Amino acid sequence: MSPFHASVAVLLTACVQVHVQVEAPLASYRDAVTQASAAVGAYFSDVNAFERDLYFDELRTDAKKEVLATDADGKRTPLLGQTLSAESVRARLDSLTLLSAYGDGLARLAGADAPSRLPQQGRALGDALTNLEGTFRSLHHDAKGAEYAGPIGFIVGLLGEMYVDAKRDEVLGRAIRDGTPKVDRILDLLEADLTLVAGPIRTLGAQQMLAERMDEYNRNRGRWNREQRSSALEEIRGAARGYELALVAQPASLLAAIRTANHALVAAASADRSPSSMAELRGSVDALSARVHEALPALQELRDLRSGAQR
């Protein structure tokens, strides 16, 4: 676990206890967002590895292709190149962790009778959050980095205000009024990255891998023996399943569910924990948990298929 995520875990554990009617859905909210973030993170993390696997599959099926570090235009091939750098992926994962901590702070303010100071253990988190904005600004090869930095910095500031002596209603009102659009903006950026960058790479790549395996089989089936044909057909079966999963395992729906849960959390805070708002919060958290439980098996199967395809 990174120092950043360890600090978040300590902070969430150290937060003051809130009303019992808030505590149960809040605990479920934290768990659901954490699991959803892990699923989205796995998808982001696998993008570069999948591109490299696809590159090696092309080399394996076409003897005319050379292994190259750069192409004719001087651009790095998937052998060494990355659509999203490790730093870009980590920054996006940390932004989800930030949103989880922000939601926890918002719920704490809504449930507590008075604000409290930032726990002593939260200092490391504050430093990491400040650095997160700088990290996004430093991602010069990441076209979206600067777009993340602004709303990230705003949420960092608001999160800090939640843990200093201040009027509860004033801080809560500012978090609801000004923070919600920034949270939505961060989720929009993450969703766009999944839909426009990571998603097409996985879907089109899986389709290409299936087509190459089929072409290889059809070109060579006449001279292959039964064992070779059987092995190739099993690879085609796995590639076909991978393509199916790439079409259905779209983590962008998890971000939409996180957005809905956040809005329900804001509504509960605005309504001062009314029974109807708490029921809506519980419902949205249950829906997010259901999305997670649907997505995780498909994402894991995708990973297993990719691992099995490696040689």
C-alpha positions as CSV (number, residue, x, y, z in Angstrom):
1,M,0.0,0.0,0.0
2,S,1.4,3.4,-1.0
3,P,1.9,6.1,1.8
4,F,-0.9,8.1,0.2
5,H,-3.4,5.3,0.5
6,A,-2.2,4.3,3.9
7,S,-2.7,7.9,5.1
8,V,-6.3,7.8,3.7
9,A,-7.0,4.6,5.5
10,V,-5.7,6.1,8.8
11,L,-7.7,9.2,8.3
12,L,-10.9,7.3,7.6
13,T,-10.4,5.2,10.7
14,A,-9.6,8.2,12.9
15,C,-12.6,10.3,11.9
16,V,-15.1,11.1,14.7
17,Q,-18.1,8.9,15.0
18,V,-21.3,10.3,13.4
19,H,-25.0,9.7,14.1
20,V,-25.9,6.0,13.9
21,Q,-28.3,6.8,11.1
22,V,-25.4,8.1,9.0
23,E,-22.8,5.7,10.1
24,A,-24.2,2.6,8.5
25,P,-24.6,4.0,4.9
26,L,-21.4,5.9,5.3
27,A,-19.5,2.7,6.0
28,S,-21.1,1.1,3.0
29,Y,-20.4,4.1,0.9
30,R,-16.7,4.0,1.8
31,D,-16.4,0.3,1.0
32,A,-18.3,0.6,-2.3
33,V,-16.2,3.6,-3.5
34,T,-13.0,1.9,-2.5
35,Q,-14.0,-1.3,-4.4
36,A,-15.2,0.7,-7.4
37,S,-12.0,2.7,-7.5
38,A,-10.0,-0.5,-7.4
39,A,-11.9,-1.9,-10.4
40,V,-11.5,1.3,-12.4
41,G,-7.8,1.4,-11.4
42,A,-7.3,-2.1,-12.6
43,Y,-8.7,-1.1,-16.0
44,F,-6.4,1.9,-16.2
45,S,-3.4,-0.1,-15.1
46,D,-4.0,-2.8,-17.7
47,V,-4.1,-0.5,-20.7
48,N,-0.4,-0.3,-21.4
49,A,0.1,-4.1,-20.6
50,F,-2.7,-5.0,-23.0
51,E,-1.2,-2.8,-25.8
52,R,2.2,-4.6,-25.3
53,D,0.5,-8.0,-25.4
54,L,-1.3,-7.0,-28.6
55,Y,2.0,-5.9,-30.2
56,F,3.7,-9.2,-29.4
57,D,0.7,-11.1,-30.7
58,E,1.1,-9.2,-34.0
59,L,4.8,-10.2,-34.1
60,R,4.0,-13.8,-33.4
61,T,1.4,-14.2,-36.1
62,D,3.3,-12.2,-38.8
63,A,6.9,-13.3,-39.4
64,K,7.5,-10.3,-41.6
65,K,7.2,-7.8,-38.8
66,E,10.3,-6.8,-36.9
67,V,10.6,-6.1,-33.2
68,L,11.2,-2.3,-33.1
69,A,11.5,0.2,-30.3
70,T,10.3,3.1,-32.5
71,D,8.3,3.1,-35.7
72,A,9.1,4.9,-39.1
73,D,8.0,8.2,-37.7
74,G,10.2,7.9,-34.6
75,K,7.3,7.2,-32.3
76,R,7.8,4.6,-29.6
77,T,6.1,1.2,-30.3
78,P,4.2,-0.5,-27.5
79,L,7.4,-2.4,-26.7
80,L,8.5,0.7,-24.8
81,G,5.8,3.3,-25.3
82,Q,2.8,3.9,-23.1
83,T,-0.6,5.4,-23.8
84,L,-0.8,6.4,-20.2
85,S,2.4,6.6,-18.2
86,A,2.7,4.9,-14.8
87,E,2.6,8.4,-13.2
88,S,-0.6,9.3,-15.1
89,V,-2.3,6.1,-14.0
90,R,-1.3,6.6,-10.4
91,A,-2.5,10.2,-10.4
92,R,-5.9,9.0,-11.6
93,L,-6.1,6.4,-9.0
94,D,-5.1,8.9,-6.3
95,S,-7.8,11.3,-7.5
96,L,-10.4,8.6,-6.8
97,T,-9.0,8.1,-3.3
98,L,-9.2,11.9,-2.9
99,L,-12.9,11.8,-3.8
100,S,-13.5,9.0,-1.3
101,A,-11.8,11.0,1.5
102,Y,-13.8,14.1,0.5
103,G,-17.1,12.2,0.6
104,D,-16.1,10.9,4.0
105,G,-15.4,14.4,5.3
106,L,-18.7,15.7,3.9
107,A,-20.7,12.9,5.6
108,R,-18.8,13.5,8.9
109,L,-19.7,17.2,8.8
110,A,-23.3,16.3,8.0
111,G,-23.6,13.8,10.8
112,A,-21.6,15.5,13.6
113,D,-23.0,18.2,15.8
114,A,-19.8,20.2,15.5
115,P,-16.6,20.2,13.4
116,S,-13.4,18.7,14.7
117,R,-9.8,19.3,14.0
118,L,-7.8,17.2,11.5
119,P,-6.5,14.2,13.4
120,Q,-2.7,14.1,14.0
121,Q,-2.4,11.2,11.6
122,G,-4.0,13.2,8.8
123,R,-0.9,15.5,8.3
124,A,0.7,13.0,5.9
125,L,-2.6,12.9,3.9
126,G,-2.6,16.7,3.7
127,D,0.9,16.7,2.2
128,A,0.0,14.0,-0.3
129,L,-3.2,15.8,-1.4
130,T,-1.2,19.0,-2.0
131,N,1.3,17.0,-4.0
132,L,-1.5,15.4,-6.1
133,E,-2.4,18.7,-7.7
134,G,1.3,19.3,-8.5
135,T,1.6,15.8,-9.9
136,F,-1.2,16.5,-12.4
137,R,0.4,19.8,-13.4
138,S,3.8,18.0,-14.0
139,L,2.4,15.4,-16.4
140,H,3.5,17.3,-19.5
141,H,3.0,14.4,-21.8
142,D,-0.5,13.8,-20.5
143,A,-3.0,15.9,-22.5
144,K,-5.6,15.8,-19.7
145,G,-3.3,16.5,-16.8
146,A,-3.8,20.2,-16.6
147,E,-7.6,19.8,-16.7
148,Y,-7.5,17.6,-13.6
149,A,-5.2,19.9,-11.7
150,G,-7.8,22.7,-11.2
151,P,-10.7,20.8,-9.7
152,I,-8.2,18.6,-7.7
153,G,-6.7,21.6,-6.1
154,F,-10.1,23.0,-5.2
155,I,-11.2,19.8,-3.6
156,V,-7.9,19.6,-1.7
157,G,-8.6,23.1,-0.3
158,L,-12.1,22.3,0.7
159,L,-11.0,19.0,2.4
160,G,-8.6,21.0,4.4
161,E,-11.3,23.4,5.5
162,M,-13.3,20.5,6.9
163,Y,-10.7,19.7,9.5
164,V,-10.0,23.1,11.0
165,D,-12.0,25.1,13.6
166,A,-14.8,26.7,11.6
167,K,-18.6,27.1,11.7
168,R,-20.0,23.7,10.7
169,D,-22.9,25.1,8.6
170,E,-20.5,27.5,6.8
171,V,-18.0,24.8,5.8
172,L,-20.8,22.3,5.0
173,G,-22.6,24.8,2.8
174,R,-19.4,25.7,0.9
175,A,-18.6,22.0,0.4
176,I,-22.1,21.3,-1.0
177,R,-22.4,24.5,-3.1
178,D,-18.8,24.7,-4.5
179,G,-17.4,21.2,-4.1
180,T,-20.1,19.2,-5.9
181,P,-19.4,20.6,-9.4
182,K,-15.7,20.0,-8.9
183,V,-16.2,16.4,-7.9
184,D,-18.5,16.0,-10.9
185,R,-15.8,17.5,-13.1
186,I,-13.1,15.0,-11.9
187,L,-15.5,12.1,-12.5
188,D,-16.3,13.5,-15.9
189,L,-12.6,13.6,-16.8
190,L,-12.1,10.0,-15.5
191,E,-15.1,8.8,-17.5
192,A,-13.8,10.5,-20.6
193,D,-10.4,8.8,-20.2
194,L,-12.1,5.4,-19.9
195,T,-14.5,6.0,-22.7
196,L,-12.2,7.7,-25.2
197,V,-8.8,6.3,-24.4
198,A,-8.8,3.1,-22.3
199,G,-12.1,1.6,-23.6
200,P,-11.3,1.8,-27.4
201,I,-7.8,0.3,-26.8
202,R,-9.3,-2.7,-25.0
203,T,-12.3,-3.2,-27.4
204,L,-10.5,-2.6,-30.7
205,G,-7.4,-4.4,-29.5
206,A,-9.4,-7.4,-28.5
207,Q,-11.2,-7.4,-31.8
208,Q,-7.9,-7.2,-33.6
209,M,-6.3,-10.0,-31.6
210,L,-9.3,-12.3,-32.4
211,A,-9.1,-11.4,-36.1
212,E,-5.3,-12.2,-36.2
213,R,-5.8,-15.5,-34.4
214,M,-8.5,-16.5,-36.9
215,D,-6.4,-15.4,-39.9
216,E,-3.4,-17.4,-38.6
217,Y,-5.5,-20.5,-38.2
218,N,-7.1,-20.2,-41.6
219,R,-3.7,-19.7,-43.3
220,N,-2.0,-22.7,-41.6
221,R,-4.7,-25.2,-40.8
222,G,-3.9,-27.3,-43.9
223,R,-0.3,-28.0,-42.8
224,W,-0.8,-28.1,-39.0
225,N,-1.4,-31.4,-37.3
226,R,-4.3,-32.1,-35.1
227,E,-2.5,-31.0,-31.9
228,Q,-1.5,-27.7,-33.4
229,R,-5.0,-27.0,-34.7
230,S,-6.5,-27.8,-31.3
231,S,-4.1,-25.5,-29.6
232,A,-4.8,-22.7,-32.0
233,L,-8.6,-23.2,-31.7
234,E,-8.3,-22.9,-27.9
235,E,-6.5,-19.6,-28.4
236,I,-9.2,-18.4,-30.7
237,R,-11.8,-19.4,-28.1
238,G,-10.0,-17.3,-25.5
239,A,-9.6,-14.4,-27.8
240,A,-13.4,-14.5,-28.6
241,R,-14.2,-14.5,-24.9
242,G,-11.8,-11.6,-24.4
243,Y,-13.6,-9.6,-27.0
244,E,-17.0,-10.4,-25.5
245,L,-15.7,-9.2,-22.1
246,A,-14.2,-6.1,-23.5
247,L,-17.6,-5.1,-24.9
248,V,-19.5,-5.6,-21.6
249,A,-16.8,-4.8,-18.9
250,Q,-16.9,-1.1,-19.2
251,P,-15.9,0.5,-15.9
252,A,-17.3,3.9,-16.9
253,S,-20.6,2.7,-15.5
254,L,-18.9,2.5,-12.1
255,L,-18.0,6.2,-12.3
256,A,-21.6,7.0,-13.1
257,A,-22.7,5.1,-10.0
258,I,-20.1,6.8,-7.8
259,R,-21.5,10.2,-9.1
260,T,-25.0,9.1,-8.2
261,A,-23.9,8.1,-4.7
262,N,-22.0,11.3,-4.2
263,H,-25.1,13.3,-5.2
264,A,-27.2,11.3,-2.7
265,L,-24.6,12.0,0.0
266,V,-24.8,15.7,-0.8
267,A,-28.7,15.6,-0.7
268,A,-28.5,13.8,2.7
269,A,-26.2,16.5,4.0
270,S,-28.3,19.3,2.6
271,A,-31.5,17.8,4.0
272,D,-29.9,17.4,7.5
273,R,-30.2,13.7,7.4
274,S,-33.9,13.5,6.7
275,P,-35.4,9.9,6.5
276,S,-36.1,10.2,2.8
277,S,-32.6,11.5,2.0
278,M,-31.0,8.7,4.0
279,A,-33.1,6.2,2.2
280,E,-31.9,7.6,-1.1
281,L,-28.3,7.4,0.1
282,R,-28.7,3.8,1.1
283,G,-30.3,3.0,-2.3
284,S,-27.5,4.6,-4.3
285,V,-24.9,2.9,-2.2
286,D,-26.6,-0.5,-2.8
287,A,-26.7,0.2,-6.5
288,L,-23.0,1.1,-6.5
289,S,-22.1,-2.1,-4.6
290,A,-24.2,-4.1,-7.1
291,R,-22.3,-2.5,-10.0
292,V,-19.0,-3.4,-8.4
293,H,-20.0,-7.0,-7.9
294,E,-21.0,-7.2,-11.5
295,A,-17.8,-5.6,-12.8
296,L,-15.1,-7.3,-10.8
297,P,-15.6,-10.8,-12.1
298,A,-15.5,-9.7,-15.7
299,L,-12.4,-7.5,-15.1
300,Q,-10.7,-10.4,-13.3
301,E,-11.5,-12.8,-16.2
302,L,-10.1,-10.3,-18.6
303,R,-6.9,-10.3,-16.6
304,D,-6.8,-14.1,-16.4
305,L,-7.3,-14.4,-20.2
306,R,-4.5,-11.9,-20.8
307,S,-2.2,-13.8,-18.5
308,G,-3.0,-17.1,-20.1
309,A,-2.3,-15.6,-23.6
310,Q,1.2,-14.6,-22.7
311,R,4.0,-16.8,-23.8
